[in-house]
Amino acid sequence: MAKVMPAANAEKPLSFFGQWAEDVNCVFARDPAARSVLEILLTYSGVHAVLLHRISHRLWLAEWCLAARVLAAFAKWMTSVEIHPGAVIGRRLFIDHALGVVIGETSVIGDDVTLYHGVTLGGTTWNKEKRHPTLGNNVLVGSGAKILGAITLGNNVRVGANSVVVKDVPHCCTVVGIPGRVIQSKGTKIQNKHGIDLDHHLVPDPVGKAIACLMERIDELEAQQAEWKKANSHESCGSCEAESICAAHPEPVKLTLVQSAQ
């Protein structure tokens, strides 16, 4: 399991309003469309969801569970983002386009994480235990991706859009596909042994490429067969018992029935 490492320079804990200020200001670094703090406060539903979660999480820790759940339900109704008040969220979380995002009760999210619309941090068991994923620092999860179970994604992990991740991912890796596969690790691309590049922005149709490779192989084999036939066409098989079969116009074989003596 990949252990989530803290940032090299440990940051001092912030006050509640300090966290709010960071949650708003981090948008400028990750969304070039943001123009002002007022615009973010009025129009960014992902920011609204995170700000309201800061309140509901404090209520949850104070064991005001019903109030926390009611506030979380209100935030879901207002933003279309469902964050359980028990989820632990680090600093400067940004949910871009924030539609259909689900973050489960036992989820743990590190600092400077970015989630896009349709992301699910879901559980895989009904038991009351740690059942949701843990995300390290600087993790980016593409739109529609599903991260399921009590797994850990290390620091600086990138998850491609619509991927389904069900296993631990080491630090500094890129994951794409269903189920998620590591295609890049610490800047070094991991090439599939069959020659199929799973990096989805370079190979949008890996199935199509696999079929094209098969067609090329078939053409190569047919060309080899044609050369073999051409090289052996001048050779004759000589005199043998099957000469009548090999002849261009074999004479019909006459069968004589021998009637046994009565």
KASULJO-V384218 format. One record per residue. N is the residue number from 1. RES is the residue in three letters. PHI is phi in whole degrees, -180 to 180 (999 if undefined). OMEGA is omega in degrees with one decimal (none if undefined). BURIAL is b if it has 9 or more other C-alpha atoms within 8 Angstrom, else e. Layout:
n:N res:RES phi:PHI omega:OMEGA burial:BURIAL
n:N res:RES phi:PHI omega:OMEGA burial:BURIAL
This chain:
n:1 res:MET phi:999 omega:178.6 burial:e
n:2 res:ALA phi:-75 omega:178.5 burial:b
n:3 res:LYS phi:-86 omega:-179.7 burial:e
n:4 res:VAL phi:-76 omega:-177.5 burial:b
n:5 res:MET phi:-93 omega:176.1 burial:e
n:6 res:PRO phi:-69 omega:178.9 burial:e
n:7 res:ALA phi:-62 omega:-177.1 burial:e
n:8 res:ALA phi:-59 omega:177.0 burial:e
n:9 res:ASN phi:-102 omega:-177.3 burial:e
n:10 res:ALA phi:-62 omega:-178.8 burial:e
n:11 res:GLU phi:-91 omega:179.0 burial:e
n:12 res:LYS phi:-72 omega:177.4 burial:e
n:13 res:PRO phi:-59 omega:-179.6 burial:e
n:14 res:LEU phi:-101 omega:172.3 burial:e
n:15 res:SER phi:-72 omega:-179.5 burial:e
n:16 res:PHE phi:-58 omega:-179.0 burial:e
n:17 res:PHE phi:-73 omega:173.6 burial:e
n:18 res:GLY phi:-66 omega:175.4 burial:e
n:19 res:GLN phi:-63 omega:178.2 burial:b
n:20 res:TRP phi:-58 omega:-179.3 burial:b
n:21 res:ALA phi:-61 omega:177.4 burial:e
n:22 res:GLU phi:-65 omega:-179.4 burial:b
n:23 res:ASP phi:-60 omega:179.4 burial:b
n:24 res:VAL phi:-81 omega:-174.2 burial:b
n:25 res:ASN phi:-71 omega:-179.4 burial:b
n:26 res:CYS phi:-67 omega:-179.0 burial:b
n:27 res:VAL phi:-65 omega:-177.0 burial:b
n:28 res:PHE phi:-61 omega:-178.2 burial:b
n:29 res:ALA phi:-78 omega:-172.7 burial:e
n:30 res:ARG phi:-121 omega:177.4 burial:e
n:31 res:ASP phi:-140 omega:-178.9 burial:e
n:32 res:PRO phi:-66 omega:179.7 burial:e
n:33 res:ALA phi:-78 omega:-178.5 burial:e
n:34 res:ALA phi:-72 omega:-175.8 burial:b
n:35 res:ARG phi:-115 omega:-177.1 burial:e
n:36 res:SER phi:-155 omega:178.0 burial:e
n:37 res:VAL phi:-63 omega:-179.7 burial:e
n:38 res:LEU phi:-63 omega:178.0 burial:e
n:39 res:GLU phi:-61 omega:-180.0 burial:b
n:40 res:ILE phi:-64 omega:-177.9 burial:b
n:41 res:LEU phi:-65 omega:-175.9 burial:b
n:42 res:LEU phi:-92 omega:-168.1 burial:e
n:43 res:THR phi:-123 omega:-175.1 burial:e
n:44 res:TYR phi:-96 omega:-177.4 burial:b
n:45 res:SER phi:-67 omega:176.8 burial:b
n:46 res:GLY phi:-64 omega:176.5 burial:b
n:47 res:VAL phi:-68 omega:177.3 burial:b
n:48 res:HIS phi:-58 omega:-178.2 burial:b
n:49 res:ALA phi:-63 omega:-179.2 burial:b
n:50 res:VAL phi:-69 omega:-179.6 burial:b
n:51 res:LEU phi:-63 omega:178.5 burial:b
n:52 res:LEU phi:-68 omega:177.2 burial:b
n:53 res:HIS phi:-65 omega:178.4 burial:b
n:54 res:ARG phi:-58 omega:179.4 burial:b
n:55 res:ILE phi:-75 omega:-176.6 burial:b
n:56 res:SER phi:-63 omega:179.4 burial:b
n:57 res:HIS phi:-67 omega:177.5 burial:b
n:58 res:ARG phi:-67 omega:175.8 burial:e
n:59 res:LEU phi:-64 omega:178.9 burial:b
n:60 res:TRP phi:-63 omega:179.6 burial:b
n:61 res:LEU phi:-66 omega:177.6 burial:e
n:62 res:ALA phi:-83 omega:179.2 burial:e
n:63 res:GLU phi:66 omega:167.9 burial:e
n:64 res:TRP phi:-93 omega:-168.8 burial:b
n:65 res:CYS phi:-65 omega:-178.9 burial:b
n:66 res:LEU phi:-64 omega:178.5 burial:e
n:67 res:ALA phi:-61 omega:179.3 burial:b
n:68 res:ALA phi:-64 omega:-179.7 burial:b
n:69 res:ARG phi:-69 omega:178.1 burial:b
n:70 res:VAL phi:-64 omega:178.2 burial:e
n:71 res:LEU phi:-65 omega:177.9 burial:b
n:72 res:ALA phi:-64 omega:177.8 burial:b
n:73 res:ALA phi:-65 omega:176.6 burial:b
n:74 res:PHE phi:-64 omega:179.1 burial:e
n:75 res:ALA phi:-64 omega:177.3 burial:b
n:76 res:LYS phi:-64 omega:179.3 burial:b
n:77 res:TRP phi:-64 omega:-175.0 burial:e
n:78 res:MET phi:-83 omega:-170.7 burial:e
n:79 res:THR phi:-117 omega:-173.8 burial:b
n:80 res:SER phi:63 omega:175.3 burial:b
n:81 res:VAL phi:-121 omega:-179.4 burial:b
n:82 res:GLU phi:-106 omega:177.1 burial:b
n:83 res:ILE phi:-122 omega:177.8 burial:b
n:84 res:HIS phi:-66 omega:-177.9 burial:b
n:85 res:PRO phi:-63 omega:177.9 burial:b
n:86 res:GLY phi:-80 omega:-179.3 burial:b
n:87 res:ALA phi:-65 omega:179.3 burial:b
n:88 res:VAL phi:-99 omega:-175.7 burial:b
n:89 res:ILE phi:-120 omega:179.9 burial:b
n:90 res:GLY phi:-77 omega:-174.9 burial:b
n:91 res:ARG phi:-84 omega:172.0 burial:b
n:92 res:ARG phi:60 omega:171.6 burial:b
n:93 res:LEU phi:-74 omega:177.4 burial:b
n:94 res:PHE phi:-125 omega:176.7 burial:b
n:95 res:ILE phi:-108 omega:-174.5 burial:b
n:96 res:ASP phi:-86 omega:-179.0 burial:b
n:97 res:HIS phi:64 omega:166.8 burial:b
n:98 res:ALA phi:22 omega:174.1 burial:b
n:99 res:LEU phi:-135 omega:176.6 burial:b
n:100 res:GLY phi:74 omega:177.5 burial:b
n:101 res:VAL phi:-84 omega:179.5 burial:b
n:102 res:VAL phi:-128 omega:178.3 burial:b
n:103 res:ILE phi:-126 omega:-173.4 burial:b
n:104 res:GLY phi:-76 omega:-171.3 burial:b
n:105 res:GLU phi:-60 omega:-174.5 burial:b
n:106 res:THR phi:-98 omega:176.4 burial:b
n:107 res:SER phi:-68 omega:174.9 burial:b
n:108 res:VAL phi:-129 omega:-176.7 burial:b
n:109 res:ILE phi:-122 omega:-179.4 burial:b
n:110 res:GLY phi:-79 omega:-177.3 burial:b
n:111 res:ASP phi:-86 omega:172.7 burial:b
n:112 res:ASP phi:59 omega:178.3 burial:b
n:113 res:VAL phi:-91 omega:177.6 burial:b
n:114 res:THR phi:-122 omega:176.4 burial:b
n:115 res:LEU phi:-119 omega:175.3 burial:b
n:116 res:TYR phi:-105 omega:-171.9 burial:b
n:117 res:HIS phi:-62 omega:176.9 burial:b
n:118 res:GLY phi:82 omega:-178.8 burial:b
n:119 res:VAL phi:-78 omega:176.6 burial:b
n:120 res:THR phi:-125 omega:169.1 burial:b
n:121 res:LEU phi:-107 omega:-168.6 burial:b
n:122 res:GLY phi:-111 omega:179.0 burial:b
n:123 res:GLY phi:-101 omega:-179.7 burial:b
n:124 res:THR phi:-127 omega:178.2 burial:b
n:125 res:THR phi:-149 omega:176.5 burial:e
n:126 res:TRP phi:-94 omega:-179.9 burial:e
n:127 res:ASN phi:-71 omega:179.8 burial:e
n:128 res:LYS phi:-81 omega:-178.6 burial:e
n:129 res:GLU phi:-153 omega:175.5 burial:e
n:130 res:LYS phi:-65 omega:-172.7 burial:e
n:131 res:ARG phi:-134 omega:179.7 burial:b
n:132 res:HIS phi:-119 omega:-173.1 burial:b
n:133 res:PRO phi:-74 omega:173.2 burial:b
n:134 res:THR phi:-117 omega:179.8 burial:b
n:135 res:LEU phi:-110 omega:178.4 burial:b
n:136 res:GLY phi:-77 omega:-179.5 burial:b
n:137 res:ASN phi:-81 omega:175.3 burial:b
n:138 res:ASN phi:61 omega:178.0 burial:b
n:139 res:VAL phi:-86 omega:175.3 burial:b
n:140 res:LEU phi:-122 omega:-178.8 burial:b
n:141 res:VAL phi:-118 omega:-176.3 burial:b
n:142 res:GLY phi:-72 omega:-174.7 burial:b
n:143 res:SER phi:-62 omega:176.7 burial:b
n:144 res:GLY phi:79 omega:-178.2 burial:b
n:145 res:ALA phi:-73 omega:177.9 burial:b
n:146 res:LYS phi:-121 omega:176.7 burial:b
n:147 res:ILE phi:-117 omega:-166.1 burial:b
n:148 res:LEU phi:-121 omega:174.1 burial:b
n:149 res:GLY phi:95 omega:-178.7 burial:b
n:150 res:ALA phi:-82 omega:-179.6 burial:b
n:151 res:ILE phi:-107 omega:-178.0 burial:b
n:152 res:THR phi:-126 omega:171.5 burial:b
n:153 res:LEU phi:-104 omega:-176.5 burial:b
n:154 res:GLY phi:-69 omega:179.2 burial:b
n:155 res:ASN phi:-66 omega:174.5 burial:b
n:156 res:ASN phi:63 omega:177.5 burial:b
n:157 res:VAL phi:-84 omega:174.7 burial:b
n:158 res:ARG phi:-118 omega:179.3 burial:b
n:159 res:VAL phi:-114 omega:-177.9 burial:b
n:160 res:GLY phi:-70 omega:-178.6 burial:b
n:161 res:ALA phi:-59 omega:176.2 burial:b
n:162 res:ASN phi:64 omega:175.7 burial:b
n:163 res:SER phi:-76 omega:175.5 burial:b
n:164 res:VAL phi:-124 omega:-175.5 burial:b
n:165 res:VAL phi:-104 omega:-178.2 burial:b
n:166 res:VAL phi:-127 omega:179.2 burial:b
n:167 res:LYS phi:-131 omega:178.0 burial:e
n:168 res:ASP phi:-58 omega:178.5 burial:b
n:169 res:VAL phi:-125 omega:179.3 burial:b
n:170 res:PRO phi:-67 omega:179.2 burial:b
n:171 res:HIS phi:-63 omega:169.2 burial:b
n:172 res:CYS phi:59 omega:179.6 burial:b
n:173 res:CYS phi:-120 omega:172.6 burial:b
n:174 res:THR phi:-115 omega:-175.3 burial:b
n:175 res:VAL phi:-124 omega:174.1 burial:b
n:176 res:VAL phi:-141 omega:171.3 burial:b
n:177 res:GLY phi:102 omega:178.5 burial:b
n:178 res:ILE phi:-130 omega:-9.6 burial:e
n:179 res:PRO phi:-70 omega:-175.9 burial:b
n:180 res:GLY phi:-61 omega:176.8 burial:b
n:181 res:ARG phi:-125 omega:179.5 burial:b
n:182 res:VAL phi:-76 omega:178.9 burial:b
n:183 res:ILE phi:-111 omega:-179.2 burial:b
n:184 res:GLN phi:-150 omega:-177.8 burial:b
n:185 res:SER phi:-136 omega:177.7 burial:b
n:186 res:LYS phi:53 omega:175.9 burial:e
n:187 res:GLY phi:86 omega:-179.8 burial:e
n:188 res:THR phi:-106 omega:-177.5 burial:e
n:189 res:LYS phi:-72 omega:177.6 burial:e
n:190 res:ILE phi:-100 omega:-176.3 burial:e
n:191 res:GLN phi:-88 omega:176.3 burial:b
n:192 res:ASN phi:-63 omega:-175.8 burial:e
n:193 res:LYS phi:-65 omega:178.7 burial:e
n:194 res:HIS phi:-92 omega:176.7 burial:e
n:195 res:GLY phi:85 omega:-179.7 burial:e
n:196 res:ILE phi:-97 omega:179.8 burial:b
n:197 res:ASP phi:-87 omega:-176.5 burial:b
n:198 res:LEU phi:-88 omega:176.3 burial:b
n:199 res:ASP phi:-70 omega:-165.3 burial:e
n:200 res:HIS phi:-69 omega:178.1 burial:b
n:201 res:HIS phi:-87 omega:175.3 burial:e
n:202 res:LEU phi:-102 omega:179.4 burial:e
n:203 res:VAL phi:-124 omega:-176.2 burial:b
n:204 res:PRO phi:-70 omega:-176.7 burial:e
n:205 res:ASP phi:-136 omega:-179.4 burial:e
n:206 res:PRO phi:-63 omega:177.3 burial:b
n:207 res:VAL phi:-66 omega:177.6 burial:e
n:208 res:GLY phi:-61 omega:179.2 burial:e
n:209 res:LYS phi:-67 omega:178.4 burial:b
n:210 res:ALA phi:-62 omega:178.7 burial:b
n:211 res:ILE phi:-65 omega:178.3 burial:e
n:212 res:ALA phi:-62 omega:177.2 burial:e
n:213 res:CYS phi:-63 omega:177.8 burial:e
n:214 res:LEU phi:-64 omega:179.0 burial:e
n:215 res:MET phi:-64 omega:177.6 burial:e
n:216 res:GLU phi:-63 omega:179.4 burial:e
n:217 res:ARG phi:-66 omega:177.3 burial:e
n:218 res:ILE phi:-63 omega:178.0 burial:e
n:219 res:ASP phi:-60 omega:179.5 burial:e
n:220 res:GLU phi:-64 omega:179.6 burial:e
n:221 res:LEU phi:-67 omega:178.4 burial:e
n:222 res:GLU phi:-66 omega:177.6 burial:e
n:223 res:ALA phi:-65 omega:177.3 burial:e
n:224 res:GLN phi:-64 omega:178.4 burial:e
n:225 res:GLN phi:-65 omega:179.5 burial:e
n:226 res:ALA phi:-65 omega:178.1 burial:e
n:227 res:GLU phi:-65 omega:179.3 burial:e
n:228 res:TRP phi:-65 omega:177.7 burial:e
n:229 res:LYS phi:-63 omega:-179.3 burial:e
n:230 res:LYS phi:-66 omega:-178.8 burial:e
n:231 res:ALA phi:-69 omega:-176.7 burial:e
n:232 res:ASN phi:-106 omega:-176.7 burial:e
n:233 res:SER phi:-71 omega:-177.8 burial:e
n:234 res:HIS phi:-81 omega:-178.7 burial:e
n:235 res:GLU phi:-86 omega:176.9 burial:e
n:236 res:SER phi:-105 omega:-178.0 burial:e
n:237 res:CYS phi:-86 omega:178.3 burial:e
n:238 res:GLY phi:73 omega:-179.3 burial:e
n:239 res:SER phi:-86 omega:179.4 burial:e
n:240 res:CYS phi:-151 omega:-178.5 burial:e
n:241 res:GLU phi:-66 omega:-177.9 burial:e
n:242 res:ALA phi:-100 omega:-176.5 burial:e
n:243 res:GLU phi:-62 omega:-179.7 burial:b
n:244 res:SER phi:-65 omega:179.2 burial:e
n:245 res:ILE phi:-77 omega:-178.4 burial:e
n:246 res:CYS phi:-74 omega:-177.1 burial:e
n:247 res:ALA phi:-60 omega:-178.7 burial:e
n:248 res:ALA phi:-63 omega:179.8 burial:e
n:249 res:HIS phi:-128 omega:-177.1 burial:e
n:250 res:PRO phi:-65 omega:177.3 burial:e
n:251 res:GLU phi:-75 omega:-179.7 burial:e
n:252 res:PRO phi:-64 omega:-178.6 burial:e
n:253 res:VAL phi:-84 omega:-180.0 burial:e
n:254 res:LYS phi:-93 omega:179.4 burial:e
n:255 res:LEU phi:-103 omega:179.8 burial:e
n:256 res:THR phi:-109 omega:179.4 burial:e
n:257 res:LEU phi:-90 omega:179.4 burial:e
n:258 res:VAL phi:-101 omega:-179.0 burial:e
n:259 res:GLN phi:-87 omega:-178.3 burial:e
n:260 res:SER phi:-67 omega:180.0 burial:e
n:261 res:ALA phi:-67 omega:179.7 burial:e
n:262 res:GLN phi:-79 omega:none burial:e
